[in-house]
Amino acid sequence: MPALRLDNGEVLTEVAVVLQYLADQKPESGLAPKTGTMERYRLMEWLNFVSSELHKQFAPLFNPKITPEWRANQLDLLGRRFDYLTERLNGKSYLMGDQFTVVDAYLFTVLNWSALLKVDLGKWPRLKDYITAWRLAQRCRRR
């Protein structure tokens, strides 16, 4: 479980909370919409979707003792989520539109597990493009 110890000693946990907290430390960054706006609620929707519908479905695939039947079931569940995600990403650079937000960082992390876990994204070229674009952007920022 991700955890962030704050300067005052308190600890925040859960990816969605930690990401929003970090974004709120630099509101001018645009990493999260302003608190209380409909856009912020949409960000929270996406954070919860990535957490409960993708992250949660990938988790069993890390188990080396997963049975072929269980793996097939998880891949089927992920496939349905990938279909939905592909539909929602069409015509957009990022989940929230043209602005990169913390949910894109989370989504990239989770989708990137597909290579590690041998989950074929061939049926979802839009997701493959999303991952590739993210990797290229990271390389450019390092230069």
C-alpha positions as CSV (number, residue, x, y, z in Angstrom):
1,M,0.0,0.0,0.0
2,P,1.4,3.4,-0.9
3,A,1.9,5.7,2.1
4,L,3.2,9.2,2.4
5,R,4.5,10.6,5.7
6,L,3.8,14.3,6.0
7,D,6.1,16.8,7.7
8,N,3.8,16.8,10.7
9,G,4.2,13.1,11.1
10,E,0.7,12.1,9.8
11,V,0.6,9.4,7.2
12,L,-1.7,9.4,4.1
13,T,-2.5,6.1,2.4
14,E,-4.3,5.0,-0.7
15,V,-3.2,5.9,-4.2
16,A,-6.1,8.3,-5.0
17,V,-5.6,10.2,-1.8
18,V,-1.8,10.5,-2.0
19,L,-2.0,11.6,-5.7
20,Q,-4.6,14.3,-4.9
21,Y,-2.6,15.5,-1.9
22,L,0.5,15.8,-4.0
23,A,-1.3,17.7,-6.8
24,D,-2.9,20.1,-4.3
25,Q,0.6,21.1,-3.0
26,K,1.2,22.8,-6.4
27,P,-2.3,23.7,-7.7
28,E,-0.8,25.8,-10.5
29,S,0.6,22.6,-12.0
30,G,-2.8,21.5,-13.2
31,L,-2.2,18.0,-12.0
32,A,-5.7,18.0,-10.5
33,P,-8.6,20.3,-11.1
34,K,-9.6,22.8,-8.3
35,T,-11.3,21.2,-5.3
36,G,-15.0,21.5,-5.3
37,T,-15.4,21.7,-9.1
38,M,-17.2,19.1,-11.3
39,E,-13.9,18.5,-13.0
40,R,-12.4,17.4,-9.6
41,Y,-15.2,15.0,-9.1
42,R,-14.5,13.6,-12.6
43,L,-10.9,13.1,-11.6
44,M,-12.0,11.3,-8.5
45,E,-14.2,9.1,-10.7
46,W,-11.2,8.2,-12.8
47,L,-9.0,7.6,-9.9
48,N,-11.5,5.2,-8.4
49,F,-12.0,3.5,-11.8
50,V,-8.3,2.9,-12.2
51,S,-8.1,1.6,-8.6
52,S,-11.1,-0.7,-8.5
53,E,-11.5,-1.7,-12.1
54,L,-7.9,-2.0,-13.4
55,H,-5.5,-2.2,-10.5
56,K,-7.7,-4.6,-8.6
57,Q,-8.0,-6.9,-11.7
58,F,-4.3,-6.9,-12.4
59,A,-3.4,-7.8,-8.8
60,P,-4.1,-11.5,-9.0
61,L,-1.9,-11.8,-12.0
62,F,1.1,-11.1,-9.8
63,N,0.4,-14.3,-7.9
64,P,2.8,-17.0,-9.3
65,K,0.3,-19.7,-8.3
66,I,-2.6,-18.3,-10.3
67,T,-4.4,-21.1,-12.2
68,P,-4.8,-20.9,-15.9
69,E,-8.6,-20.6,-15.4
70,W,-8.3,-17.8,-12.9
71,R,-5.8,-16.0,-15.2
72,A,-8.3,-16.3,-18.1
73,N,-11.0,-14.9,-15.9
74,Q,-8.9,-11.9,-14.9
75,L,-7.9,-11.3,-18.5
76,D,-11.6,-11.4,-19.5
77,L,-12.4,-8.8,-16.8
78,L,-9.5,-6.6,-17.8
79,G,-10.5,-6.9,-21.5
80,R,-14.0,-5.5,-20.7
81,R,-12.3,-2.6,-18.8
82,F,-9.9,-2.0,-21.6
83,D,-12.8,-1.8,-24.1
84,Y,-14.5,0.9,-21.9
85,L,-11.2,2.8,-21.3
86,T,-10.4,2.7,-25.1
87,E,-13.8,4.2,-25.8
88,R,-13.3,7.0,-23.2
89,L,-9.8,7.8,-24.5
90,N,-10.8,8.1,-28.1
91,G,-10.2,11.7,-29.3
92,K,-8.3,12.7,-26.1
93,S,-4.7,12.9,-25.2
94,Y,-5.4,12.1,-21.6
95,L,-8.2,10.8,-19.5
96,M,-9.4,14.2,-18.5
97,G,-9.0,15.6,-22.0
98,D,-6.0,17.6,-23.2
99,Q,-4.5,18.2,-19.7
100,F,-2.2,15.6,-18.0
101,T,-3.4,14.9,-14.5
102,V,-2.4,12.6,-11.6
103,V,-4.9,10.0,-12.9
104,D,-2.8,9.7,-16.1
105,A,0.3,8.9,-14.0
106,Y,-1.7,6.2,-12.1
107,L,-3.2,4.8,-15.3
108,F,0.2,4.6,-17.0
109,T,1.7,2.7,-14.0
110,V,-1.1,0.2,-14.0
111,L,-1.3,-0.3,-17.8
112,N,2.5,-0.7,-17.9
113,W,2.1,-3.8,-15.8
114,S,0.7,-5.5,-18.9
115,A,4.2,-5.9,-20.3
116,L,5.5,-7.4,-17.0
117,L,2.6,-9.7,-16.7
118,K,2.4,-10.7,-20.3
119,V,-1.0,-9.2,-20.9
120,D,-1.4,-8.7,-24.6
121,L,-2.8,-5.2,-25.5
122,G,-2.9,-6.0,-29.2
123,K,-6.7,-5.8,-29.3
124,W,-6.4,-2.2,-27.8
125,P,-4.0,-0.2,-30.0
126,R,-5.3,3.0,-28.4
127,L,-4.0,1.8,-25.0
128,K,-0.7,0.8,-26.5
129,D,-0.4,4.2,-28.1
130,Y,-1.2,5.8,-24.7
131,I,1.6,3.9,-23.0
132,T,4.1,4.6,-25.9
133,A,3.3,8.4,-25.8
134,W,3.8,8.5,-22.1
135,R,7.2,6.7,-22.4
136,L,8.3,9.1,-25.1
137,A,7.2,12.1,-23.1
138,Q,9.2,10.9,-20.1
139,R,12.4,10.4,-22.3
140,C,12.0,13.9,-23.7
141,R,11.7,15.4,-20.2
142,R,14.9,13.7,-19.0
143,R,16.9,15.3,-21.8
